[in-house]
Amino acid sequence: MQGILGIACIFGIAAALSRDRSHISWRMVMVGLGIQITIILLFFKVNWLHDAVLSLKVLVDAVDSSARIGAELIFGDLAKDRPLHASSASLIFAFRVLPVILVFAVLVAVLWHWRVLIWIVRGISFALEKTLGVSGAVGLACGSSLFLGTLEAPLTIRNYLARLSQGELFTVMTCALSTIAGSVLVLYVTLLESNVQAPLGHIVIASLVNVVGAIMLSRIVMPAQHLTSAESAADPGYRNTMDAIASGTHEGVRLVVAVGAMLIVITALVALLNMMLAGVTGFLSEPLTMEGILGWLFAPIAWLLGVPWKEAHTAGSLFGIKLVLNELVAYLSLSGLEADAFSGRTRMMMVYGLCGFANLSSLGIVVSGYAVLVPERRDEVLRLAPLALGAATMVNCLTAALVGLVLLVA
């Protein structure tokens, strides 16, 4: 009942925020919820399918091994697991994880140029059109969000953005904030593999379920008034495979630098804030920390989703870190928890609940990016973006609650 109550609250909040309740398609909502539950049930309860998806780990291992060879060529012994007998996690992260992001970014570019990912996106778009009744343009953007980032995904329908209805634009924005990009997928898999068995399969399933949830909840909050067709996914414009490799490398380098710099800055700022809080609350038996404050604020939400109260404070802290900072820092915190901090069910709920770009920094990226892509709709984007962040956060919470229910009762 705890998880069911949380799911009911999510739909209740979405309906309360709706701009046009009379046009909400509850049939679409039931179909979408059924698809989400079916995907989760099949993944967790059908052994051969579960094993098949988890076997995708071999792809991450291959990318990791190839990236390690490339890193060792440049950095020598510094790129090994224990560089120069040091145990510094920062060295291991810098020379073992970041090169994997770089190689994976190139693979995404090459597979897009070879049209492998384009055909996958078209298949997902077709399925979304037929099951949830979204337009071709929205289906393409939502399907692309499984592999591309918050701004790259809408680029696949750039020529249609100005013509989308307000409801369709809101769905595209919500979906982009509800999922993660393929270029960072391998990063989260690397962070979680010590705590979760074959995390790649879970991240892929989480993103797929989040796409359905984003369409479902966004169309409750803002029903689409007309459907915009789209014939095909946009060509990224690579001249040949070498151009795709060069462009992917360029984008990968930008991403690696951004991720590394962001971790340094955010870790330093959180530590500085905790020092200030300790100075102010040092008289308490346990001085306040940012993580502790977020934990108490978000603990009721975690409990409402089905997390036992004894684990709700820690889970709430992770949800708060994801929203205020980002999902990368939240996954880092999750990977650093003691084994007995969560039950297996709660840990799995957090893996799914943290899988999305719904955070304040991504909100800034969306606002600035869409102002460039569709400058004539800048004011509209400014109004919709905070609401899209709220809807995307509910999508991630809904996925966590559904996983918790499936693991509990099925």
C-alpha positions as YAML, in Angstrom:
chain: A
units: angstrom
residues:
- id: 1
  name: MET
  ca: [0.00, 0.00, 0.00]
- id: 2
  name: GLN
  ca: [2.94, 2.32, 0.65]
- id: 3
  name: GLY
  ca: [4.15, 2.11, -2.96]
- id: 4
  name: ILE
  ca: [0.62, 2.25, -4.38]
- id: 5
  name: LEU
  ca: [-0.05, 5.39, -2.31]
- id: 6
  name: GLY
  ca: [3.10, 6.99, -3.75]
- id: 7
  name: ILE
  ca: [2.10, 6.17, -7.32]
- id: 8
  name: ALA
  ca: [-1.39, 7.57, -6.71]
- id: 9
  name: CYS
  ca: [0.13, 10.77, -5.31]
- id: 10
  name: ILE
  ca: [2.35, 11.17, -8.38]
- id: 11
  name: PHE
  ca: [-0.65, 10.93, -10.72]
- id: 12
  name: GLY
  ca: [-2.67, 13.18, -8.42]
- id: 13
  name: ILE
  ca: [0.01, 15.87, -8.45]
- id: 14
  name: ALA
  ca: [0.31, 15.60, -12.25]
- id: 15
  name: ALA
  ca: [-3.46, 15.98, -12.63]
- id: 16
  name: ALA
  ca: [-3.50, 18.92, -10.22]
- id: 17
  name: LEU
  ca: [-0.81, 20.64, -12.32]
- id: 18
  name: SER
  ca: [-2.65, 19.93, -15.57]
- id: 19
  name: ARG
  ca: [-3.34, 22.91, -17.81]
- id: 20
  name: ASP
  ca: [-6.36, 21.18, -19.40]
- id: 21
  name: ARG
  ca: [-7.84, 18.27, -17.40]
- id: 22
  name: SER
  ca: [-10.73, 17.83, -19.85]
- id: 23
  name: HIS
  ca: [-8.30, 16.70, -22.56]
- id: 24
  name: ILE
  ca: [-6.34, 14.19, -20.46]
- id: 25
  name: SER
  ca: [-6.41, 10.78, -22.15]
- id: 26
  name: TRP
  ca: [-6.75, 8.39, -19.22]
- id: 27
  name: ARG
  ca: [-6.75, 5.50, -21.67]
- id: 28
  name: MET
  ca: [-3.24, 6.57, -22.72]
- id: 29
  name: VAL
  ca: [-2.25, 6.76, -19.05]
- id: 30
  name: MET
  ca: [-3.49, 3.22, -18.38]
- id: 31
  name: VAL
  ca: [-1.73, 1.92, -21.50]
- id: 32
  name: GLY
  ca: [1.50, 3.68, -20.53]
- id: 33
  name: LEU
  ca: [1.37, 2.39, -16.96]
- id: 34
  name: GLY
  ca: [0.69, -1.09, -18.29]
- id: 35
  name: ILE
  ca: [3.70, -0.86, -20.61]
- id: 36
  name: GLN
  ca: [5.95, 0.26, -17.76]
- id: 37
  name: ILE
  ca: [4.82, -2.55, -15.46]
- id: 38
  name: THR
  ca: [5.14, -5.09, -18.28]
- id: 39
  name: ILE
  ca: [8.71, -4.03, -19.11]
- id: 40
  name: ILE
  ca: [9.75, -4.19, -15.45]
- id: 41
  name: LEU
  ca: [7.99, -7.52, -14.87]
- id: 42
  name: LEU
  ca: [9.53, -9.09, -17.97]
- id: 43
  name: PHE
  ca: [12.98, -7.90, -17.00]
- id: 44
  name: PHE
  ca: [12.87, -9.05, -13.40]
- id: 45
  name: LYS
  ca: [10.74, -12.19, -13.73]
- id: 46
  name: VAL
  ca: [11.57, -13.73, -17.12]
- id: 47
  name: ASN
  ca: [14.93, -15.38, -16.51]
- id: 48
  name: TRP
  ca: [16.14, -15.70, -20.11]
- id: 49
  name: LEU
  ca: [15.27, -12.07, -20.90]
- id: 50
  name: HIS
  ca: [16.86, -10.88, -17.66]
- id: 51
  name: ASP
  ca: [20.03, -12.82, -18.44]
- id: 52
  name: ALA
  ca: [20.06, -11.58, -22.04]
- id: 53
  name: VAL
  ca: [19.88, -7.93, -21.02]
- id: 54
  name: LEU
  ca: [22.43, -8.36, -18.25]
- id: 55
  name: SER
  ca: [24.76, -10.04, -20.73]
- id: 56
  name: LEU
  ca: [25.14, -6.62, -22.38]
- id: 57
  name: LYS
  ca: [27.83, -6.10, -19.75]
- id: 58
  name: VAL
  ca: [30.24, -7.67, -22.24]
- id: 59
  name: LEU
  ca: [29.89, -4.49, -24.32]
- id: 60
  name: VAL
  ca: [30.95, -2.31, -21.41]
- id: 61
  name: ASP
  ca: [33.83, -4.67, -20.64]
- id: 62
  name: ALA
  ca: [34.98, -4.43, -24.26]
- id: 63
  name: VAL
  ca: [34.84, -0.63, -24.25]
- id: 64
  name: ASP
  ca: [36.57, -0.52, -20.86]
- id: 65
  name: SER
  ca: [39.37, -2.83, -22.02]
- id: 66
  name: SER
  ca: [39.95, -0.94, -25.26]
- id: 67
  name: ALA
  ca: [39.92, 2.42, -23.44]
- id: 68
  name: ARG
  ca: [42.40, 1.05, -20.90]
- id: 69
  name: ILE
  ca: [44.80, 0.01, -23.66]
- id: 70
  name: GLY
  ca: [44.55, 3.50, -25.20]
- id: 71
  name: ALA
  ca: [45.08, 5.16, -21.81]
- id: 72
  name: GLU
  ca: [48.07, 2.96, -20.96]
- id: 73
  name: LEU
  ca: [49.69, 3.89, -24.29]
- id: 74
  name: ILE
  ca: [49.62, 7.56, -23.26]
- id: 75
  name: PHE
  ca: [49.89, 7.42, -19.46]
- id: 76
  name: GLY
  ca: [51.77, 4.15, -18.92]
- id: 77
  name: ASP
  ca: [51.51, 2.72, -15.40]
- id: 78
  name: LEU
  ca: [49.40, 5.68, -14.29]
- id: 79
  name: ALA
  ca: [46.44, 4.17, -16.20]
- id: 80
  name: LYS
  ca: [46.49, 0.89, -14.28]
- id: 81
  name: ASP
  ca: [44.12, 0.05, -11.43]
- id: 82
  name: ARG
  ca: [46.76, 0.78, -8.78]
- id: 83
  name: PRO
  ca: [48.90, 3.52, -10.36]
- id: 84
  name: LEU
  ca: [52.36, 3.68, -8.78]
- id: 85
  name: HIS
  ca: [51.08, 1.77, -5.72]
- id: 86
  name: ALA
  ca: [48.72, 4.64, -4.91]
- id: 87
  name: SER
  ca: [45.17, 4.03, -3.72]
- id: 88
  name: SER
  ca: [43.82, 7.42, -4.74]
- id: 89
  name: ALA
  ca: [40.30, 7.11, -6.12]
- id: 90
  name: SER
  ca: [40.79, 10.34, -8.07]
- id: 91
  name: LEU
  ca: [43.68, 8.84, -10.04]
- id: 92
  name: ILE
  ca: [41.70, 5.71, -10.80]
- id: 93
  name: PHE
  ca: [38.68, 7.78, -11.85]
- id: 94
  name: ALA
  ca: [40.72, 10.14, -14.00]
- id: 95
  name: PHE
  ca: [42.66, 7.50, -15.89]
- id: 96
  name: ARG
  ca: [40.24, 4.58, -15.91]
- id: 97
  name: VAL
  ca: [36.71, 6.02, -16.11]
- id: 98
  name: LEU
  ca: [37.06, 9.20, -18.16]
- id: 99
  name: PRO
  ca: [38.79, 7.46, -21.12]
- id: 100
  name: VAL
  ca: [35.84, 5.04, -21.28]
- id: 101
  name: ILE
  ca: [33.46, 8.00, -21.67]
- id: 102
  name: LEU
  ca: [35.63, 9.28, -24.53]
- id: 103
  name: VAL
  ca: [35.64, 5.96, -26.38]
- id: 104
  name: PHE
  ca: [31.90, 5.47, -25.85]
- id: 105
  name: ALA
  ca: [31.14, 8.95, -27.19]
- id: 106
  name: VAL
  ca: [32.98, 8.04, -30.39]
- id: 107
  name: LEU
  ca: [31.08, 4.74, -30.67]
- id: 108
  name: VAL
  ca: [27.74, 6.57, -30.40]
- id: 109
  name: ALA
  ca: [28.79, 8.97, -33.18]
- id: 110
  name: VAL
  ca: [29.97, 6.14, -35.44]
- id: 111
  name: LEU
  ca: [26.85, 4.02, -34.86]
- id: 112
  name: TRP
  ca: [24.69, 7.06, -35.58]
- id: 113
  name: HIS
  ca: [26.60, 7.68, -38.84]
- id: 114
  name: TRP
  ca: [26.22, 4.00, -39.80]
- id: 115
  name: ARG
  ca: [22.47, 4.50, -39.14]
- id: 116
  name: VAL
  ca: [22.36, 1.67, -36.60]
- id: 117
  name: LEU
  ca: [21.06, 3.96, -33.85]
- id: 118
  name: ILE
  ca: [18.81, 5.79, -36.30]
- id: 119
  name: TRP
  ca: [16.97, 2.56, -37.11]
- id: 120
  name: ILE
  ca: [16.66, 1.72, -33.41]
- id: 121
  name: VAL
  ca: [15.24, 5.20, -32.75]
- id: 122
  name: ARG
  ca: [12.79, 4.82, -35.62]
- id: 123
  name: GLY
  ca: [11.61, 1.50, -34.18]
- id: 124
  name: ILE
  ca: [11.09, 3.02, -30.73]
- id: 125
  name: SER
  ca: [9.37, 6.04, -32.29]
- id: 126
  name: PHE
  ca: [6.99, 3.77, -34.21]
- id: 127
  name: ALA
  ca: [6.15, 1.81, -31.04]
- id: 128
  name: LEU
  ca: [5.49, 5.04, -29.09]
- id: 129
  name: GLU
  ca: [3.24, 6.37, -31.86]
- id: 130
  name: LYS
  ca: [1.15, 3.19, -32.00]
- id: 131
  name: THR
  ca: [0.85, 2.58, -28.24]
- id: 132
  name: LEU
  ca: [0.71, 6.07, -26.69]
- id: 133
  name: GLY
  ca: [-0.53, 8.09, -29.67]
- id: 134
  name: VAL
  ca: [2.32, 10.60, -29.78]
- id: 135
  name: SER
  ca: [3.22, 12.38, -33.00]
- id: 136
  name: GLY
  ca: [6.07, 11.29, -35.24]
- id: 137
  name: ALA
  ca: [8.18, 14.27, -34.27]
- id: 138
  name: VAL
  ca: [7.72, 13.70, -30.54]
- id: 139
  name: GLY
  ca: [8.33, 9.98, -30.96]
- id: 140
  name: LEU
  ca: [11.65, 10.64, -32.71]
- id: 141
  name: ALA
  ca: [12.84, 13.07, -30.05]
- id: 142
  name: CYS
  ca: [11.79, 10.76, -27.19]
- id: 143
  name: GLY
  ca: [13.39, 7.71, -28.84]
- id: 144
  name: SER
  ca: [16.59, 9.67, -29.44]
- id: 145
  name: SER
  ca: [16.76, 10.63, -25.75]
- id: 146
  name: LEU
  ca: [17.74, 7.02, -24.96]
- id: 147
  name: PHE
  ca: [21.10, 7.69, -26.63]
- id: 148
  name: LEU
  ca: [21.51, 11.46, -26.81]
- id: 149
  name: GLY
  ca: [21.63, 14.24, -24.22]
- id: 150
  name: THR
  ca: [19.14, 16.94, -23.21]
- id: 151
  name: LEU
  ca: [20.02, 19.10, -26.23]
- id: 152
  name: GLU
  ca: [21.23, 16.51, -28.74]
- id: 153
  name: ALA
  ca: [17.90, 14.63, -28.73]
- id: 154
  name: PRO
  ca: [15.75, 17.62, -29.81]
- id: 155
  name: LEU
  ca: [18.35, 18.34, -32.51]
- id: 156
  name: THR
  ca: [17.01, 15.26, -34.36]
- id: 157
  name: ILE
  ca: [13.78, 17.21, -34.93]
- id: 158
  name: ARG
  ca: [15.24, 20.70, -35.03]
- id: 159
  name: ASN
  ca: [13.23, 21.63, -38.13]
- id: 160
  name: TYR
  ca: [10.00, 20.72, -36.29]
- id: 161
  name: LEU
  ca: [10.62, 22.47, -32.94]
- id: 162
  name: ALA
  ca: [9.05, 25.76, -34.01]
- id: 163
  name: ARG
  ca: [5.90, 23.94, -35.19]
- id: 164
  name: LEU
  ca: [5.32, 21.73, -32.15]
- id: 165
  name: SER
  ca: [2.28, 22.47, -30.04]
- id: 166
  name: GLN
  ca: [2.98, 23.65, -26.50]
- id: 167
  name: GLY
  ca: [2.03, 20.20, -25.17]
- id: 168
  name: GLU
  ca: [4.37, 18.45, -27.60]
- id: 169
  name: LEU
  ca: [7.26, 20.78, -26.76]
- id: 170
  name: PHE
  ca: [6.64, 20.10, -23.07]
- id: 171
  name: THR
  ca: [6.74, 16.33, -23.68]
- id: 172
  name: VAL
  ca: [10.07, 16.59, -25.54]
- id: 173
  name: MET
  ca: [11.58, 18.67, -22.72]
- id: 174
  name: THR
  ca: [10.27, 16.34, -20.02]
- id: 175
  name: CYS
  ca: [11.57, 13.25, -21.80]
- id: 176
  name: ALA
  ca: [15.04, 14.77, -22.22]
- id: 177
  name: LEU
  ca: [15.19, 15.49, -18.47]
- id: 178
  name: SER
  ca: [13.84, 12.05, -17.52]
- id: 179
  name: THR
  ca: [16.52, 9.96, -19.25]
- id: 180
  name: ILE
  ca: [20.32, 9.91, -19.50]
- id: 181
  name: ALA
  ca: [22.58, 10.08, -22.55]
- id: 182
  name: GLY
  ca: [24.38, 7.06, -23.97]
- id: 183
  name: SER
  ca: [27.70, 8.87, -23.61]
- id: 184
  name: VAL
  ca: [27.45, 8.85, -19.79]
- id: 185
  name: LEU
  ca: [25.65, 5.51, -19.49]
- id: 186
  name: VAL
  ca: [28.96, 3.66, -19.35]
- id: 187
  name: LEU
  ca: [30.13, 6.03, -16.59]
- id: 188
  name: TYR
  ca: [27.23, 5.13, -14.32]
- id: 189
  name: VAL
  ca: [27.67, 1.45, -15.11]
- id: 190
  name: THR
  ca: [31.32, 1.70, -14.04]
- id: 191
  name: LEU
  ca: [30.36, 3.44, -10.80]
- id: 192
  name: LEU
  ca: [27.70, 0.89, -9.88]
- id: 193
  name: GLU
  ca: [29.31, -2.38, -10.89]
- id: 194
  name: SER
  ca: [30.80, -2.92, -7.41]
- id: 195
  name: ASN
  ca: [27.34, -2.63, -5.80]
- id: 196
  name: VAL
  ca: [24.93, -3.92, -8.45]
- id: 197
  name: GLN
  ca: [25.20, -7.03, -10.58]
- id: 198
  name: ALA
  ca: [25.54, -6.14, -14.30]
- id: 199
  name: PRO
  ca: [24.20, -2.57, -13.90]
- id: 200
  name: LEU
  ca: [24.12, -1.87, -17.66]
- id: 201
  name: GLY
  ca: [20.89, -3.84, -18.10]
- id: 202
  name: HIS
  ca: [19.23, -1.96, -15.23]
- id: 203
  name: ILE
  ca: [20.25, 1.45, -16.60]
- id: 204
  name: VAL
  ca: [18.96, 0.58, -20.10]
- id: 205
  name: ILE
  ca: [15.62, -0.69, -18.74]
- id: 206
  name: ALA
  ca: [15.30, 2.36, -16.47]
- id: 207
  name: SER
  ca: [15.76, 4.74, -19.40]
- id: 208
  name: LEU
  ca: [13.23, 2.83, -21.51]
- id: 209
  name: VAL
  ca: [10.63, 2.88, -18.72]
- id: 210
  name: ASN
  ca: [11.35, 6.58, -18.14]
- id: 211
  name: VAL
  ca: [10.58, 7.41, -21.78]
- id: 212
  name: VAL
  ca: [7.11, 5.89, -21.40]
- id: 213
  name: GLY
  ca: [6.61, 7.63, -18.05]
- id: 214
  name: ALA
  ca: [7.71, 10.99, -19.45]
- id: 215
  name: ILE
  ca: [5.16, 10.83, -22.27]
- id: 216
  name: MET
  ca: [2.45, 9.68, -19.89]
- id: 217
  name: LEU
  ca: [2.93, 12.27, -17.13]
- id: 218
  name: SER
  ca: [3.74, 15.18, -19.44]
- id: 219
  name: ARG
  ca: [0.49, 14.60, -21.34]
- id: 220
  name: ILE
  ca: [-1.42, 14.64, -18.08]
- id: 221
  name: VAL
  ca: [0.14, 17.96, -17.09]
- id: 222
  name: MET
  ca: [-0.16, 19.43, -20.59]
- id: 223
  name: PRO
  ca: [-2.21, 17.43, -23.13]
- id: 224
  name: ALA
  ca: [-1.04, 17.89, -26.75]
- id: 225
  name: GLN
  ca: [-3.57, 19.79, -28.84]
- id: 226
  name: HIS
  ca: [-2.32, 18.66, -32.26]
- id: 227
  name: LEU
  ca: [0.15, 16.11, -33.59]
- id: 228
  name: THR
  ca: [3.19, 17.08, -35.66]
- id: 229
  name: SER
  ca: [4.36, 14.45, -38.12]
- id: 230
  name: ALA
  ca: [8.01, 13.73, -38.90]
- id: 231
  name: GLU
  ca: [9.32, 11.51, -41.64]
- id: 232
  name: SER
  ca: [12.77, 10.51, -40.44]
- id: 233
  name: ALA
  ca: [15.45, 11.18, -37.89]
- id: 234
  name: ALA
  ca: [17.77, 14.04, -38.70]
- id: 235
  name: ASP
  ca: [21.13, 13.18, -40.24]
- id: 236
  name: PRO
  ca: [23.92, 14.45, -37.93]
- id: 237
  name: GLY
  ca: [25.86, 15.47, -41.05]
- id: 238
  name: TYR
  ca: [29.01, 13.32, -40.74]
- id: 239
  name: ARG
  ca: [30.76, 13.13, -44.13]
- id: 240
  name: ASN
  ca: [32.22, 9.68, -43.51]
- id: 241
  name: THR
  ca: [33.25, 7.32, -40.72]
- id: 242
  name: MET
  ca: [36.47, 9.21, -40.03]
- id: 243
  name: ASP
  ca: [34.50, 12.45, -39.69]
- id: 244
  name: ALA
  ca: [32.19, 10.68, -37.22]
- id: 245
  name: ILE
  ca: [35.23, 9.47, -35.24]
- id: 246
  name: ALA
  ca: [36.76, 12.96, -35.21]
- id: 247
  name: SER
  ca: [33.48, 14.64, -34.23]
- id: 248
  name: GLY
  ca: [32.79, 12.01, -31.57]
- id: 249
  name: THR
  ca: [36.28, 12.49, -30.17]
- id: 250
  name: HIS
  ca: [35.78, 16.25, -30.04]
- id: 251
  name: GLU
  ca: [32.47, 15.90, -28.22]
- id: 252
  name: GLY
  ca: [33.92, 13.20, -25.97]
- id: 253
  name: VAL
  ca: [36.82, 15.43, -24.93]
- id: 254
  name: ARG
  ca: [34.38, 18.22, -24.05]
- id: 255
  name: LEU
  ca: [32.33, 15.77, -22.00]
- id: 256
  name: VAL
  ca: [35.36, 14.30, -20.22]
- id: 257
  name: VAL
  ca: [36.64, 17.76, -19.28]
- id: 258
  name: ALA
  ca: [33.17, 18.85, -18.16]
- id: 259
  name: VAL
  ca: [32.62, 15.72, -16.02]
- id: 260
  name: GLY
  ca: [36.07, 15.93, -14.40]
- id: 261
  name: ALA
  ca: [35.81, 19.65, -13.70]
- id: 262
  name: MET
  ca: [32.24, 19.34, -12.43]
- id: 263
  name: LEU
  ca: [33.21, 16.61, -9.96]
- id: 264
  name: ILE
  ca: [36.10, 18.68, -8.62]
- id: 265
  name: VAL
  ca: [33.98, 21.83, -8.23]
- id: 266
  name: ILE
  ca: [30.88, 20.17, -6.78]
- id: 267
  name: THR
  ca: [32.87, 18.00, -4.36]
- id: 268
  name: ALA
  ca: [34.78, 21.08, -3.18]
- id: 269
  name: LEU
  ca: [31.62, 23.20, -2.80]
- id: 270
  name: VAL
  ca: [29.79, 20.47, -0.85]
- id: 271
  name: ALA
  ca: [32.81, 20.06, 1.43]
- id: 272
  name: LEU
  ca: [32.96, 23.85, 1.93]
- id: 273
  name: LEU
  ca: [29.25, 24.02, 2.73]
- id: 274
  name: ASN
  ca: [29.57, 21.15, 5.23]
- id: 275
  name: MET
  ca: [32.48, 22.97, 6.91]
- id: 276
  name: MET
  ca: [30.33, 26.08, 7.26]
- id: 277
  name: LEU
  ca: [27.42, 24.05, 8.65]
- id: 278
  name: ALA
  ca: [29.77, 22.31, 11.08]
- id: 279
  name: GLY
  ca: [31.00, 25.69, 12.29]
- id: 280
  name: VAL
  ca: [27.45, 26.91, 12.90]
- id: 281
  name: THR
  ca: [26.04, 23.68, 14.36]
- id: 282
  name: GLY
  ca: [29.17, 22.34, 16.06]
- id: 283
  name: PHE
  ca: [27.44, 22.49, 19.45]
- id: 284
  name: LEU
  ca: [25.08, 19.68, 18.36]
- id: 285
  name: SER
  ca: [25.96, 16.05, 19.04]
- id: 286
  name: GLU
  ca: [25.88, 15.51, 15.26]
- id: 287
  name: PRO
  ca: [26.61, 18.72, 13.30]
- id: 288
  name: LEU
  ca: [24.39, 19.30, 10.27]
- id: 289
  name: THR
  ca: [25.58, 18.42, 6.77]
- id: 290
  name: MET
  ca: [24.06, 19.16, 3.37]
- id: 291
  name: GLU
  ca: [23.43, 15.45, 2.84]
- id: 292
  name: GLY
  ca: [21.71, 15.18, 6.21]
- id: 293
  name: ILE
  ca: [19.45, 18.17, 5.56]
- id: 294
  name: LEU
  ca: [18.45, 16.86, 2.13]
- id: 295
  name: GLY
  ca: [17.85, 13.46, 3.67]
- id: 296
  name: TRP
  ca: [15.28, 14.79, 6.13]
- id: 297
  name: LEU
  ca: [13.61, 16.94, 3.47]
- id: 298
  name: PHE
  ca: [13.22, 14.08, 0.99]
- id: 299
  name: ALA
  ca: [12.77, 11.18, 3.43]
- id: 300
  name: PRO
  ca: [8.93, 11.40, 3.29]
- id: 301
  name: ILE
  ca: [9.08, 11.18, -0.53]
- id: 302
  name: ALA
  ca: [11.34, 8.14, -0.36]
- id: 303
  name: TRP
  ca: [8.98, 6.50, 2.16]
- id: 304
  name: LEU
  ca: [5.98, 7.30, -0.04]
- id: 305
  name: LEU
  ca: [7.64, 5.46, -2.94]
- id: 306
  name: GLY
  ca: [7.97, 2.30, -0.84]
- id: 307
  name: VAL
  ca: [11.33, 2.68, 0.93]
- id: 308
  name: PRO
  ca: [11.23, 1.45, 4.58]
- id: 309
  name: TRP
  ca: [11.41, 4.37, 7.02]
- id: 310
  name: LYS
  ca: [14.70, 3.18, 8.53]
- id: 311
  name: GLU
  ca: [16.27, 3.60, 5.08]
- id: 312
  name: ALA
  ca: [14.23, 6.63, 4.00]
- id: 313
  name: HIS
  ca: [16.66, 9.26, 5.33]
- id: 314
  name: THR
  ca: [19.59, 7.89, 3.33]
- id: 315
  name: ALA
  ca: [17.41, 7.34, 0.25]
- id: 316
  name: GLY
  ca: [15.95, 10.84, 0.59]
- id: 317
  name: SER
  ca: [19.46, 12.26, 0.73]
- id: 318
  name: LEU
  ca: [20.28, 10.60, -2.61]
- id: 319
  name: PHE
  ca: [17.08, 11.94, -4.20]
- id: 320
  name: GLY
  ca: [17.90, 15.43, -2.90]
- id: 321
  name: ILE
  ca: [21.49, 15.29, -4.15]
- id: 322
  name: LYS
  ca: [20.23, 14.24, -7.58]
- id: 323
  name: LEU
  ca: [17.78, 17.15, -7.80]
- id: 324
  name: VAL
  ca: [19.98, 19.88, -6.29]
- id: 325
  name: LEU
  ca: [23.34, 18.74, -7.74]
- id: 326
  name: ASN
  ca: [23.04, 15.98, -10.36]
- id: 327
  name: GLU
  ca: [22.63, 12.24, -10.84]
- id: 328
  name: LEU
  ca: [26.38, 11.65, -11.20]
- id: 329
  name: VAL
  ca: [27.08, 12.88, -7.66]
- id: 330
  name: ALA
  ca: [24.07, 10.86, -6.44]
- id: 331
  name: TYR
  ca: [25.37, 7.68, -8.07]
- id: 332
  name: LEU
  ca: [28.81, 8.35, -6.61]
- id: 333
  name: SER
  ca: [27.22, 8.64, -3.17]
- id: 334
  name: LEU
  ca: [25.23, 5.44, -3.75]
- id: 335
  name: SER
  ca: [28.34, 3.53, -4.80]
- id: 336
  name: GLY
  ca: [30.14, 4.72, -1.67]
- id: 337
  name: LEU
  ca: [27.50, 3.48, 0.80]
- id: 338
  name: GLU
  ca: [28.14, 0.50, 3.04]
- id: 339
  name: ALA
  ca: [26.66, -2.78, 1.85]
- id: 340
  name: ASP
  ca: [24.17, -2.84, 4.73]
- id: 341
  name: ALA
  ca: [22.96, 0.76, 4.17]
- id: 342
  name: PHE
  ca: [20.12, -0.51, 1.97]
- id: 343
  name: SER
  ca: [18.28, -3.76, 1.45]
- id: 344
  name: GLY
  ca: [18.63, -5.25, -2.03]
- id: 345
  name: ARG
  ca: [15.16, -3.98, -2.97]
- id: 346
  name: THR
  ca: [15.83, -0.40, -1.85]
- id: 347
  name: ARG
  ca: [19.22, -0.33, -3.57]
- id: 348
  name: MET
  ca: [17.59, -1.41, -6.82]
- id: 349
  name: MET
  ca: [14.89, 1.26, -6.40]
- id: 350
  name: MET
  ca: [17.62, 3.88, -6.05]
- id: 351
  name: VAL
  ca: [19.45, 2.66, -9.17]
- id: 352
  name: TYR
  ca: [16.24, 3.22, -11.14]
- id: 353
  name: GLY
  ca: [15.09, 6.36, -9.32]
- id: 354
  name: LEU
  ca: [18.36, 8.22, -9.89]
- id: 355
  name: CYS
  ca: [18.50, 7.43, -13.62]
- id: 356
  name: GLY
  ca: [17.65, 10.77, -15.22]
- id: 357
  name: PHE
  ca: [18.88, 14.29, -15.92]
- id: 358
  name: ALA
  ca: [16.16, 15.88, -13.74]
- id: 359
  name: ASN
  ca: [18.27, 18.38, -11.80]
- id: 360
  name: LEU
  ca: [18.79, 22.12, -11.57]
- id: 361
  name: SER
  ca: [21.97, 22.20, -13.67]
- id: 362
  name: SER
  ca: [20.27, 20.33, -16.52]
- id: 363
  name: LEU
  ca: [17.39, 22.79, -16.27]
- id: 364
  name: GLY
  ca: [19.84, 25.60, -17.01]
- id: 365
  name: ILE
  ca: [21.22, 23.67, -19.99]
- id: 366
  name: VAL
  ca: [17.71, 23.14, -21.37]
- id: 367
  name: VAL
  ca: [16.72, 26.80, -21.02]
- id: 368
  name: SER
  ca: [19.91, 28.13, -22.64]
- id: 369
  name: GLY
  ca: [19.98, 25.44, -25.33]
- id: 370
  name: TYR
  ca: [16.38, 25.83, -26.46]
- id: 371
  name: ALA
  ca: [16.85, 29.61, -26.56]
- id: 372
  name: VAL
  ca: [19.40, 28.94, -29.32]
- id: 373
  name: LEU
  ca: [17.45, 26.17, -31.09]
- id: 374
  name: VAL
  ca: [14.11, 28.04, -31.14]
- id: 375
  name: PRO
  ca: [14.75, 31.67, -30.13]
- id: 376
  name: GLU
  ca: [11.20, 32.63, -31.13]
- id: 377
  name: ARG
  ca: [9.86, 30.39, -28.34]
- id: 378
  name: ARG
  ca: [12.29, 31.52, -25.64]
- id: 379
  name: ASP
  ca: [9.63, 32.98, -23.32]
- id: 380
  name: GLU
  ca: [7.53, 29.84, -23.71]
- id: 381
  name: VAL
  ca: [10.52, 27.65, -22.85]
- id: 382
  name: LEU
  ca: [11.22, 29.74, -19.75]
- id: 383
  name: ARG
  ca: [7.66, 29.11, -18.54]
- id: 384
  name: LEU
  ca: [7.68, 25.40, -19.35]
- id: 385
  name: ALA
  ca: [11.18, 24.43, -18.15]
- id: 386
  name: PRO
  ca: [10.56, 24.45, -14.35]
- id: 387
  name: LEU
  ca: [7.33, 22.50, -14.87]
- id: 388
  name: ALA
  ca: [9.22, 20.00, -17.08]
- id: 389
  name: LEU
  ca: [11.79, 19.54, -14.29]
- id: 390
  name: GLY
  ca: [8.99, 18.76, -11.84]
- id: 391
  name: ALA
  ca: [7.37, 16.32, -14.27]
- id: 392
  name: ALA
  ca: [10.71, 14.59, -14.98]
- id: 393
  name: THR
  ca: [11.36, 14.24, -11.25]
- id: 394
  name: MET
  ca: [7.95, 12.57, -10.87]
- id: 395
  name: VAL
  ca: [8.82, 10.25, -13.78]
- id: 396
  name: ASN
  ca: [11.97, 9.04, -12.00]
- id: 397
  name: CYS
  ca: [10.07, 8.63, -8.72]
- id: 398
  name: LEU
  ca: [7.32, 6.68, -10.50]
- id: 399
  name: THR
  ca: [9.87, 4.29, -11.99]
- id: 400
  name: ALA
  ca: [11.44, 3.71, -8.57]
- id: 401
  name: ALA
  ca: [8.03, 3.03, -7.03]
- id: 402
  name: LEU
  ca: [7.03, 0.57, -9.79]
- id: 403
  name: VAL
  ca: [10.31, -1.34, -9.43]
- id: 404
  name: GLY
  ca: [9.80, -1.51, -5.66]
- id: 405
  name: LEU
  ca: [6.27, -2.87, -6.15]
- id: 406
  name: VAL
  ca: [7.36, -5.48, -8.70]
- id: 407
  name: LEU
  ca: [10.21, -6.69, -6.48]
- id: 408
  name: LEU
  ca: [7.87, -6.85, -3.49]
- id: 409
  name: VAL
  ca: [4.77, -8.54, -4.84]
- id: 410
  name: ALA
  ca: [5.69, -10.36, -8.07]
...
